[in-house]
Amino acid sequence: MIHFRIDVADVATHRYRVTMTVPAPAAETVVSLPVWIPGSYMVREFGRHLSRLQARQGKQERLPEQLDKTSWRLRCEGRAALVLSYEAYAFDTSVRTAFLDDSRGFFNPTSLCLRAHGREAEPQQVQIGSLPKGWDVATGMAAVEGSRHLYQSTDYDELVDHPFELGTFWRGHFEAGGVPHEFVVAGAWPGFDGKRLLADTQRICAAQIAFWHGRRKPPFGRYVFMLNAVEDGYGGLEHRASTALIAKRADLPRQGMANPVPEGYMTLLGLISHEYFHTWNVKRLKPAEFLRYDYTCENYTELLWFFEGFTSYYDDLMLVRAGLLDAPRYLKLLARTINGVMAAPGRKVQSVAEASFDAWVKYYRQDENTPNSTVSYYTKGSLVALLLDLRLRQAGSSLDALMRTLWDECLASGLTEAAVLAAVERLGGAALAADLRDWVHGHDDLPLASALAAAGVQVGQEPPAWTAALGLKLSEGPVTGVQVKSVLAGSAAARAGLSAGDELLAVDGWRIRRLDDARQWLPVDPAPFELTFVRQQRLRTLTLRPDPVVADVWTLALGERPAAKALGLRKAWLGR
């Protein structure tokens, strides 16, 4: 059994100390730290934060020989245990790495726990050692009975799939599907309504367990939510029996909060729903390429449109089914997703299958040209799911049935695109399977309007905001001024010659603090205007000729008197 002891070495300098014990080591023992964490598709080089690596075998020192950026070899003699010790710097507040200061600790084992090559299948133990006074520990990893802060996993894959929260956090419990759930929150304001958070999360969990298993229990014996509340932040990372979340503390439920709940809290509930749905869709039902992770390099798949996109479709839909989100508000969120995809010229350049494969170099490394060159497998993938669901329902089936079919058929073998298409063909026909292949690999806009109308949803359009109509994404503030973040391909701003990094100063000679200020003196009808800006410290002027205003922002609403067939489809989909 591989054993790790993790101590808080120094909160002021954000350092953990790790002691790893490898019993009966091989004559040549190789250890390495992962370069990525499953669920976040970017090489993050966790080894760059590791230092002071030392090793002993009995009374003999063993000199670690570095093989590459994240691997070391140790030459051992005899059967005495090999003991390695090292430090890890931890000051990243994200859910993907490790953090430590005087108020809180957090880590994913991918950031701290070396992998002993050839010993991955053995049980792995984690002992949390010295902690500041008053600190506690939360994790989804199984505790060793009768011990304090000692946890054990069946193998290395399970080890690195359990993050740890350390500190003086709020803690609450509930049960869903006959399984205990725990929710811990760090950094909450005093007015935080923990009871409301537990009640709403319980409804989400119960709805999702019923979705996948009916009245049967889920495939885990316990689940832990770990939420870090911060001034400004958002994100989550799924694990097999837990999730790490980060959200604005202002988005937490407050005592006395009235209905309808604020948008920020609904966003948090959507995040909770998204990460919990991943417990099935990617952590257990996973791409065939992910059945055995390679922690040393990128692991490619073209299926993130399914695992992230379909999860993004179900996250808000599950809020509807749990009674936390009504249909009109859901349709507004859906319209926002559609408009986000339609506003990105990159949707005509990259398919969602290509976007999935390129996640390692594009999605997590966005720049000023990202809207022009890529499409999000989250958002367009969710629209593919929506369209497929509506079309399957017209054929007498549903996306729900497809998901459960794939769960039954592909859990052990891993999911492939061929398996998805074959199941769609059985449930909805060969023509629908062919359409799905085109939606996933093509660059055309999805035929959403007709599918929504067939479900009794009224599709409308309205003009875009002026800045968006010009083709600009801006950063505006009293200190930074008006900075161009992106210029959309084919837009009026692109034709005029604006570029990311330009600082906009004046319109027709009048100083601006926000570009929309200029609407006070410019004619309503599209007319050329003079734009003064700074580029590379030089003052410049150009003429910008706006396009005619077009109504291309989608609005969605429940149709008042849909046909009986459309009403039946809508009720099956949204419950009304």
Number of C-alpha atoms within 10 A of each C-alpha: 17 19 19 25 18 21 17 20 18 15 19 9 13 19 22 23 21 26 21 22 22 19 15 15 22 18 12 12 18 21 21 21 24 25 21 23 23 22 15 16 20 20 18 15 17 21 20 14 15 20 13 10 15 15 20 19 22 14 7 11 14 19 15 19 12 14 12 9 13 18 19 19 18 21 16 21 17 11 13 15 16 24 20 22 18 16 21 24 22 23 18 14 17 19 24 25 21 28 25 25 17 12 14 19 26 27 25 21 22 27 27 28 24 23 21 21 15 11 18 17 14 14 16 21 25 24 20 20 16 13 17 15 8 7 15 16 17 20 23 24 26 15 17 15 9 7 9 12 16 18 21 19 20 16 17 22 18 19 22 24 22 25 28 19 28 22 21 19 21 14 15 14 15 15 16 21 19 15 15 14 23 19 22 21 22 22 17 20 14 8 11 19 16 19 15 16 18 19 12 16 24 19 19 27 21 18 21 26 21 15 17 18 13 13 12 11 15 19 14 12 13 18 23 23 25 26 25 25 21 18 10 11 14 16 18 21 22 27 26 21 23 27 26 28 24 23 22 19 23 16 20 25 24 19 13 10 11 9 6 11 12 13 10 16 19 19 17 21 23 21 22 26 25 25 25 27 27 25 22 22 21 23 20 18 24 24 24 17 17 17 16 9 13 14 18 15 13 16 18 16 19 21 25 25 29 28 24 25 25 27 26 27 24 23 24 25 23 23 25 20 20 19 14 18 19 17 18 13 14 18 19 15 16 22 19 17 18 20 16 16 20 19 18 20 19 21 23 16 15 21 24 29 23 21 28 28 20 18 22 17 14 19 19 13 10 11 12 16 15 18 21 20 18 24 30 27 30 24 23 28 30 26 24 24 22 21 22 24 21 23 20 22 22 17 13 11 17 20 22 14 18 20 18 14 16 18 19 11 15 19 18 13 13 19 24 18 16 11 14 19 19 15 20 26 17 13 21 21 15 15 11 19 21 13 14 20 16 14 23 24 16 19 16 14 12 18 11 17 16 12 18 20 17 20 28 24 22 16 17 14 12 12 13 17 11 14 14 16 21 21 23 23 17 22 15 17 11 8 7 10 17 22 23 19 18 24 26 28 18 11 18 19 24 17 16 14 11 23 18 18 18 20 24 26 22 19 22 15 12 13 14 16 17 19 19 11 13 17 11 8 10 14 11 9 10 12 12 14 17 15 19 21 20 15 14 9 9 7 12 14 16 13 16 20 17 20 16 11 16 11 12 15 18 21 19 22 17 19 16 10 9 17 13 11 12 19 21 16 20 23 12 14 18 16 13 13
